[in-house]
Amino acid sequence: MTFVVTDNCKGCRFTDCVAVCPVDCFHGDGEMLYIDPAECIDCGACVPECPVEAIFDETQVPENQKHWTAINAERSPALPVINVQGDPLPGAQERKEKLGF
């Protein structure tokens, strides 16, 4: 079992989640974060920290978001590790509000 970042992260890239992660499982590109399932230790510490509710236990990913499980597994190994909290993307607060948070 692992955790999965879904599309609510896209365009936000809040990094509150990486600040509490005890391992280096978060990777990122210019749009969002991804979780490497090979590195995730299934602790779930990241889930309540995400201000846009983008992270799910892989068994609880909404049906219309299940494709993100494969996307995280495919993209994360090739991207740099993100293990320090940084600034969200420009426009992240507006996207957060648009998502209803």
C-alpha positions in Angstrom: 0.0 0.0 0.0 1.1 3.6 -0.7 -0.2 7.1 -0.9 -1.1 8.9 -4.1 -1.0 12.5 -5.1 -4.0 13.4 -7.3 -4.8 16.4 -9.6 -5.8 18.8 -6.8 -2.1 19.3 -6.4 -1.7 20.4 -10.0 -1.1 24.1 -10.2 -0.7 24.5 -6.4 2.2 22.4 -5.3 1.8 23.2 -1.6 4.7 21.4 0.2 3.2 21.2 3.7 3.2 17.4 3.1 6.9 17.1 2.6 7.6 18.9 5.8 6.1 16.0 7.8 7.3 13.1 5.6 9.8 10.9 7.5 11.3 9.6 4.2 12.2 11.1 0.8 9.2 9.8 -1.2 8.0 13.1 -2.6 9.2 14.2 -6.0 8.1 17.2 -8.0 8.0 18.9 -11.4 7.0 22.4 -12.2 3.3 21.7 -11.7 2.9 19.3 -8.8 4.2 16.7 -6.4 4.2 12.9 -6.8 4.8 10.1 -4.3 7.2 7.3 -5.2 5.5 4.1 -4.1 8.9 2.4 -3.6 9.9 4.9 -1.0 6.6 5.6 0.8 6.4 3.9 4.1 2.6 4.2 4.3 2.6 6.4 7.5 -0.1 8.8 6.2 1.4 11.8 7.9 1.1 13.8 4.7 -2.6 13.3 4.2 -3.9 15.8 6.9 -1.2 18.3 5.9 -2.4 18.8 2.3 -4.4 22.0 2.2 -6.2 20.9 -1.0 -6.9 17.3 -0.1 -4.8 15.9 -3.0 -3.3 12.9 -1.2 -5.1 9.6 -0.7 -4.3 6.1 0.5 -4.2 4.1 -2.7 -7.2 2.0 -1.6 -9.2 5.2 -1.1 -8.4 7.1 -4.3 -11.7 8.3 -5.8 -12.7 6.2 -8.8 -12.3 9.2 -11.2 -8.7 9.7 -9.9 -7.4 6.1 -9.9 -5.2 6.8 -12.9 -3.0 9.0 -10.6 -1.7 5.8 -8.9 0.1 4.8 -12.1 1.1 8.4 -12.9 2.8 8.8 -9.5 4.6 5.5 -9.9 5.8 6.4 -13.4 6.8 10.0 -12.9 8.3 10.1 -9.4 11.5 8.1 -9.9 12.7 10.4 -12.7 12.0 13.7 -10.8 14.0 15.4 -8.1 13.2 14.6 -4.4 11.3 17.4 -2.7 12.0 17.1 1.1 12.0 20.8 2.2 8.9 22.9 2.4 8.9 25.7 -0.1 6.6 28.3 -1.5 3.6 27.1 -3.4 3.2 28.0 -7.1 2.0 31.4 -8.1 -1.7 31.3 -8.2 -1.9 28.4 -5.7 -4.1 30.3 -3.3 -6.6 31.1 -6.0 -6.6 27.5 -7.2 -7.2 26.4 -3.6 -10.2 28.7 -3.3 -11.5 27.5 -6.7 -11.3 23.9 -5.4 -13.4 24.9 -2.4 -10.7 25.0 0.3 
